[in-house]
Amino acid sequence: MPTPFEAHLDVTKTLVALVITALIAIGGLVFAWTKKSGAENVGWSSDTLVPLGIGVVVFFVMATVSFKQYRTYDQGRSGPIVRIDESGVLDRRQGPNPIPWSAIGGAQIKDISNAHMVNRKDEDKRQNPQVMGVVLTVENAAKYLDGDGALGAAAKAVGEATGHDQFNISPEGLTTTAEDIFTAVQAYRESGTN
């Protein structure tokens, strides 16, 4: 039986991300507030409502990301974020329960950034945005997602409705790499843990 694998929180990176997202959220709120004040003086029109809306959207999106970063930080203080052992694969950022080996059909390292640039022959490959992570093929993947909060519940419902079968494990903010996570997953899969 392979040795259990644990990936812990990189506290410095997580706190930096938390501060940056919180500052951007505050910036969006200040931007919206100044646009609101300007709209009251010159009248409400599409020229004043669009920037106000952008500021409000930036605030809510970045505040949500900031709260998620804080939640990850809080979870990381009490133990590992990712654990791979005989019971399965647990990523506490995504759900409270491990995915059992019997539900995992495959694993691969892929770009999980969701930001792909158009490839040109003369383009420098180092400029392509990439966040390499481990993508697990999981039967009924939405079952293992955390349904807490409005966004979590919406993601879980969409996953269940569409039959989405992929579960991404990102090494970002952790003291590990995608290769280390993949190696641990493969070691348990090859050991016949099911």
Beta strands, then each sheet from edge to edge (+ up, - down):
strand 1: 5-7
strand 2: 82-85
strand 3: 88-91
strand 4: 104-111
strand 5: 132-138
strand 6: 166-169
sheet 1: 1+ 2- 3+
sheet 2: 4+ 5- 6+
end
